Amino acid sequence: MKNDEPLVREKQAEEESASTLDRIIKEGARKLLQEAIEHEVSVYVDMFKNLKDDKGRRLVVRHGSLPERDLLTSVGPLRVKQPRVRDKREGVSFTSTILPRYMRRTPSLDNLIPTLYLKGISTGDFTEALEAILGENAKGLSSSTIVRLKRQWEQEYKEWAKRHLAGKRYVYFWADGIYFNVRLEDTENKRQCFLIIIGACEDGTKELIAVLDGYRESKLSWLELLLSLKERGLSEGPKLAVGDGGLGFWAALREAYPDAKEQRCWVHKTANILDKMPKSVQRKAKEKIHDIYLAPTKEQALVAYNSFISLYGRKFPEACECLAKDKDVLFTFYDFPAEHWIHIRTTNPIESTFATVRLRTEKTKGCGTRLATLTMVFKLALETQKTWKRIKGYRLIPKVLEGATCIDGELPDEEEQVA
């Protein structure tokens, strides 16, 4: 026992040191915040010091302070006193840009809450989870706070789903239908399908365009979504759309945006082909499929395609039929810049994003309601959108939007420009 005393004292010293450091950081942050608020008010009042009424009295003056209040931050609660401003001008009032009147916590904490929720923390466990991160600072973030935030997210989704898209241009669409379990809906089929479209903008950034709950992946559901985009101002469709071959999306796309070219997702196609082959040959067959869509030219890709058909056609006709049925839309990517191929051969932007949603629904044994699921899908996508990388070779996008067609990934005028 005596041998443990030095370790115990060392641990206590470390805890005291950490506690002292936390207090110093919090006090420093509080002083900086208070100084910034005071400076903002002083600048505002000084800006209008020459404005006076008929009796020579200033129209904009300091007017005491509001009661002190705690602002919940990532370094703990900071007690601040907000100066008041009396602005006698009609229809004008001062609002702090640093500390808005009803702010009770910093935006970073509001971002933490949806992140925890989307990672699988249930509403009832939020307080405990947040206390583990923020300590006593999490007391103001009860489960009721989470419920209010979820209602706010639902409203945000409804407004986002009606936003105007006039003036928007998307060079590529990635489309897919994602299924989730909905526990509390009174329906025979608890598997709800959500239709997702992600687009590539003119500057090469990726953007969530649409999220809608549909009836399976039918043409009618997809058409409803695409026509909604048109009604909200997206008059021009993408130059290329990427998706799985089984979607009703394609029939809807041809009706809504008939000029858009089609590219079947090679990841989905590969999985569908291998599903029709015994495991003993799947590894080798997968390599052969890679040889097809990773070929540097369309001609070489077709050679590899014919080789696959010749090799497996007799023994595994269903697998070869699966490959052959979409032949005319499996090689469309060769008509676009080679720098973009890695992005447009698959629906990976959707698959990688919503793998996290699937993980969460597995942890919670499905989402409670259709609207809760829809909101969760929407919020997760917006959070992950911040991490989406810009398309390689994005400087070529304007030429693609102008209608330029590549030959094996190269624009016709590129060699002339080099010469």
C-alpha positions in Angstrom: 0.0 0.0 0.0 2.8 2.4 0.9 4.4 1.7 -2.5 1.3 3.1 -4.2 1.3 6.4 -2.3 3.8 8.1 -4.6 1.6 7.1 -7.6 -1.5 8.4 -5.9 0.1 11.7 -5.0 1.4 12.0 -8.6 -2.1 11.4 -10.0 -3.6 13.9 -7.6 -1.0 16.5 -8.6 -1.7 15.9 -12.3 -5.5 16.3 -11.6 -4.9 19.6 -9.7 -2.6 20.9 -12.4 -5.2 20.0 -15.1 -7.9 21.7 -13.0 -5.8 24.8 -12.7 -5.1 24.9 -16.4 -8.8 24.5 -17.2 -9.6 27.5 -14.9 -6.9 29.6 -16.5 -8.2 28.8 -20.0 -11.8 29.5 -19.0 -11.0 32.8 -17.4 -8.9 33.8 -20.4 -11.7 32.9 -22.8 -14.2 34.8 -20.6 -12.1 38.0 -20.5 -11.5 37.9 -24.3 -15.2 37.4 -25.0 -16.2 40.2 -22.6 -13.7 42.5 -24.2 -14.9 41.7 -27.7 -18.5 42.4 -26.7 -17.6 45.7 -25.1 -15.5 46.7 -28.1 -18.4 45.9 -30.5 -20.8 48.1 -28.5 -18.2 50.9 -28.2 -17.6 50.9 -32.0 -21.3 51.0 -32.7 -22.1 53.9 -30.4 -19.1 55.8 -31.6 -20.1 55.4 -35.2 -23.3 57.4 -34.6 -22.0 59.9 -32.0 -22.8 62.8 -34.2 -26.5 61.9 -34.6 -28.6 64.1 -32.3 -32.2 65.1 -31.8 -33.7 68.6 -31.7 -32.5 69.2 -28.2 -28.9 68.2 -29.0 -29.1 64.8 -27.2 -27.4 61.8 -28.8 -29.7 59.3 -30.5 -27.4 56.3 -29.9 -26.0 55.8 -26.4 -24.9 53.1 -23.9 -27.7 52.0 -21.6 -26.4 49.8 -18.8 -26.1 46.1 -19.2 -28.3 43.0 -19.4 -28.1 40.6 -16.4 -25.2 38.3 -16.4 -25.7 35.0 -18.1 -23.8 31.8 -18.7 -22.8 30.9 -22.3 -22.2 27.2 -22.7 -19.0 26.7 -24.7 -16.6 23.8 -25.4 -14.3 25.1 -22.6 -17.1 25.3 -20.1 -19.8 27.9 -19.1 -18.5 31.5 -19.5 -20.3 34.1 -17.4 -20.7 37.3 -19.5 -22.4 40.6 -19.1 -23.8 42.1 -22.3 -24.0 45.9 -22.7 -27.2 47.4 -23.7 -27.6 50.1 -26.4 -30.4 52.6 -26.6 -31.0 53.5 -30.2 -33.8 56.1 -30.6 -33.9 56.0 -34.3 -37.2 54.7 -35.6 -37.2 51.1 -36.7 -33.5 50.6 -35.7 -32.1 48.5 -32.9 -28.7 47.1 -32.0 -28.0 43.4 -32.3 -24.7 41.9 -31.3 -23.1 39.8 -34.0 -20.8 38.2 -31.5 -23.4 37.2 -28.9 -27.0 37.3 -30.2 -29.6 38.1 -27.6 -31.0 34.5 -27.2 -27.8 32.5 -27.7 -27.3 30.1 -24.8 -24.5 27.9 -26.3 -22.0 28.2 -29.0 -22.6 26.7 -32.5 -19.9 24.1 -32.0 -22.0 22.4 -29.3 -25.0 22.4 -31.6 -22.8 20.6 -34.1 -21.8 18.1 -31.5 -25.3 17.2 -30.7 -26.4 16.0 -34.2 -23.1 14.2 -34.6 -23.7 12.2 -31.4 -27.3 11.5 -32.4 -26.3 10.4 -35.9 -23.6 8.1 -34.5 -26.2 6.2 -32.6 -26.5 7.9 -29.2 -30.2 7.6 -28.2 -32.1 10.6 -26.9 -32.2 9.3 -23.3 -28.5 8.7 -23.2 -27.5 12.2 -24.4 -26.9 13.8 -21.0 -24.6 11.0 -19.9 -22.7 11.1 -23.2 -22.3 14.9 -23.1 -21.2 14.9 -19.5 -18.4 12.4 -20.4 -17.2 15.0 -22.9 -18.1 18.3 -21.3 -18.3 17.4 -17.7 -20.7 19.5 -15.6 -21.0 21.9 -18.6 -23.5 19.5 -20.2 -26.2 20.0 -17.5 -28.1 22.4 -19.8 -28.3 19.8 -22.6 -31.0 17.5 -21.4 -33.0 15.0 -23.5 -35.7 17.6 -23.9 -33.2 19.9 -25.6 -32.5 17.1 -28.0 -36.2 16.7 -28.7 -36.5 20.4 -29.4 -33.5 20.2 -31.7 -35.0 17.3 -33.6 -38.2 19.4 -34.2 -35.9 22.2 -35.4 -34.2 19.8 -37.8 -37.5 18.7 -39.2 -38.4 22.3 -39.9 -35.0 22.9 -41.5 -35.5 19.9 -43.8 -39.0 21.2 -44.9 -37.5 24.6 -45.8 -34.5 23.0 -47.5 -36.7 20.7 -49.6 -38.5 23.8 -50.9 -35.5 26.0 -51.6 -35.1 27.7 -55.0 -32.6 26.2 -57.5 -32.8 28.9 -60.2 -29.3 29.6 -61.7 -27.9 26.3 -60.4 -25.9 24.1 -62.8 -24.8 20.5 -62.0 -22.5 18.6 -64.3 -23.1 15.2 -62.7 -25.8 13.5 -60.7 -25.3 10.5 -58.4 -28.6 8.8 -57.6 -29.5 5.9 -55.4 -32.3 4.5 -53.2 -31.3 3.8 -49.6 -33.4 1.6 -47.4 -33.9 1.9 -43.6 -36.0 0.2 -41.0 -38.8 2.3 -39.5 -40.1 0.8 -36.2 -43.1 2.8 -35.3 -44.9 3.3 -38.6 -48.2 1.4 -39.0 -47.3 -0.1 -42.3 -46.9 -3.7 -43.6 -43.4 -2.9 -45.0 -41.1 -1.5 -42.3 -38.4 -1.0 -44.9 -38.6 2.6 -46.0 -36.8 3.8 -49.2 -35.2 7.2 -49.4 -34.3 8.6 -52.7 -30.9 10.5 -52.7 -29.4 12.7 -55.4 -25.9 14.3 -55.0 -24.7 16.7 -57.6 -21.3 18.1 -58.8 -21.4 21.9 -59.1 -19.7 24.1 -61.7 -16.7 24.6 -59.3 -16.3 20.9 -58.7 -17.7 20.7 -55.2 -20.3 18.1 -54.4 -23.7 19.1 -53.0 -26.7 17.3 -51.6 -29.5 18.1 -54.1 -32.4 16.1 -52.9 -33.6 13.6 -50.2 -37.1 12.2 -50.5 -38.9 9.3 -49.0 -40.4 7.3 -51.9 -42.4 4.2 -52.6 -39.6 1.8 -53.2 -37.5 3.0 -56.2 -40.3 3.4 -58.6 -40.4 5.6 -61.6 -43.3 7.6 -60.1 -41.3 8.4 -56.9 -38.2 9.5 -58.9 -40.3 11.5 -61.3 -41.9 13.3 -58.4 -38.5 14.2 -57.1 -37.0 15.3 -60.5 -40.1 17.4 -61.4 -39.8 19.1 -58.0 -36.3 20.1 -59.0 -37.5 21.6 -62.3 -40.4 23.4 -60.6 -37.9 25.0 -58.2 -35.8 26.4 -61.0 -33.4 23.6 -62.1 -34.3 23.9 -65.7 -31.1 22.2 -67.0 -30.3 18.6 -66.0 -26.9 17.1 -65.5 -24.6 16.1 -68.4 -24.3 12.7 -66.9 -26.2 10.7 -64.2 -24.7 7.8 -62.4 -26.7 5.1 -60.7 -27.6 1.5 -60.2 -29.3 -0.3 -63.1 -32.3 -1.4 -61.1 -33.6 2.1 -60.4 -36.9 3.5 -61.7 -34.7 6.6 -61.8 -33.7 6.1 -65.4 -37.2 6.1 -66.8 -37.9 9.2 -64.8 -34.7 10.9 -65.9 -35.4 10.4 -69.6 -38.8 12.1 -69.0 -37.6 15.0 -66.9 -34.1 15.6 -68.3 -33.9 13.7 -71.7 -30.6 15.2 -72.7 -28.7 13.7 -69.7 -26.4 10.8 -70.5 -26.5 7.6 -68.4 -23.7 5.7 -66.6 -24.4 2.6 -64.7 -22.5 2.2 -61.4 -19.7 -0.4 -61.8 -19.6 -1.2 -58.1 -23.3 -2.2 -58.2 -22.8 -4.0 -61.5 -19.8 -6.0 -60.1 -21.7 -7.1 -57.1 -24.7 -8.2 -59.2 -22.5 -10.2 -61.5 -20.5 -11.9 -58.8 -23.8 -12.8 -57.0 -24.6 -15.0 -59.9 -21.3 -16.9 -59.7 -19.9 -19.4 -57.3 -17.5 -18.1 -54.6 -14.7 -20.3 -56.0 -14.4 -18.1 -59.2 -15.5 -14.7 -57.8 -12.0 -13.4 -57.0 -10.7 -14.1 -60.5 -13.9 -12.8 -62.1 -13.7 -9.6 -60.1 -10.2 -9.0 -61.4 -11.5 -9.5 -64.9 -14.3 -6.9 -64.3 -11.7 -4.5 -63.0 -9.8 -4.9 -66.2 -12.9 -3.8 -68.1 -13.7 -0.5 -66.4 -10.1 0.4 -65.5 -8.9 0.2 -69.1 -7.4 3.4 -70.4 -9.4 3.5 -73.6 -12.9 2.4 -74.6 -11.5 0.0 -77.2 -9.4 -1.8 -74.6 -12.4 -1.9 -72.3 -14.5 -3.6 -74.9 -11.7 -6.1 -75.6 -11.7 -7.0 -71.9 -15.5 -7.1 -71.9 -15.6 -9.6 -74.8 -12.9 -11.6 -73.1 -15.0 -11.9 -69.9 -18.1 -13.0 -72.0 -16.0 -15.6 -73.9 -14.5 -17.0 -70.7 -17.6 -17.2 -68.5 -20.5 -17.2 -71.1 -21.0 -21.0 -71.2 -20.7 -21.8 -67.5 -22.2 -18.7 -66.0 -24.7 -17.4 -68.6 -26.8 -15.4 -66.0 -23.7 -13.5 -64.8 -22.8 -12.6 -68.4 -26.4 -11.6 -69.2 -26.2 -9.3 -66.2 -23.1 -7.6 -67.7 -24.4 -7.6 -71.2 -27.8 -6.0 -70.6 -26.3 -2.6 -69.7 -23.5 -2.6 -72.2 -24.6 0.6 -73.9 -24.5 2.6 -70.6 -21.5 1.0 -68.9 -18.9 2.9 -70.9 -20.4 6.4 -71.1 -17.7 7.7 -68.7 -15.1 7.5 -71.6 -17.0 10.5 -73.1 -16.0 12.6 -70.2 -12.6 13.9 -68.9 -10.3 11.1 -67.6 -9.7 13.2 -64.5 -13.4 12.7 -63.6 -13.5 8.9 -64.2 -12.7 8.0 -60.6 -15.8 10.0 -59.6 -18.3 9.0 -62.3 -17.8 5.3 -62.6 -19.6 4.6 -59.3 -22.2 6.0 -56.9 -19.5 6.0 -54.2 -20.4 9.5 -52.9 -23.8 8.2 -51.8 -22.6 4.8 -50.6 -19.8 6.1 -48.4 -22.0 8.8 -46.9 -25.0 6.6 -46.0 -22.9 3.7 -44.7 -22.9 5.8 -41.5 -26.7 6.1 -41.4 -27.0 2.3 -41.8 -24.6 1.9 -38.9 -26.7 4.1 -36.7 -30.0 2.3 -37.6 -28.4 -1.0 -36.7 -27.3 0.3 -33.3 -30.8 1.6 -32.6 -32.7 -1.3 -34.2 -34.3 1.1 -36.7 -35.5 4.6 -36.6 -38.7 5.5 -34.8 -40.8 7.2 -37.6 -40.5 8.0 -41.2 -40.1 11.7 -40.5 -37.4 11.0 -37.9 -35.5 8.8 -40.4 -35.9 11.4 -43.2 -34.6 14.1 -40.9 -31.6 12.0 -39.8 -30.7 11.2 -43.4 -30.8 14.9 -44.2 -28.8 16.1 -41.2 -26.1 13.4 -41.7 -25.7 14.3 -45.3 -25.3 18.0 -44.6 -22.7 17.2 -41.9 -20.7 14.9 -44.2 -21.1 17.3 -47.1 -18.5 19.5 -45.3 -15.9 16.7 -45.8 -16.7 15.9 -49.5 -13.7 16.5 -51.7 -13.8 18.5 -54.9 -13.8 16.6 -58.1 -10.3 16.1 -59.7 -9.9 18.1 -62.8 -12.7 20.5 -61.9 -11.3 23.2 -64.2 -12.6 21.1 -67.1 -16.2 21.2 -65.9 -17.1 24.4 -67.8 -16.1 22.7 -71.1 -18.3 19.7 -70.2 -21.2 22.0 -69.4 -20.7 23.7 -72.8 -21.3 20.3 -74.4 -17.7 19.2 -75.2 -17.4 15.4 -75.7 -14.2 13.6 -74.9 -12.6 10.8 -76.8 -11.2 8.2 -74.3 -11.2 10.9 -71.6 -9.4 13.6 -73.6 -11.0 16.7 -75.0 -10.5 17.1 -78.8 -8.8 20.4 -78.5 -6.3 19.5 -75.7 -3.6 18.3 -78.2 -4.0 21.5 -80.2 -3.6 23.6 -77.1 -0.3 21.8 -76.2 1.0 22.3 -79.8 
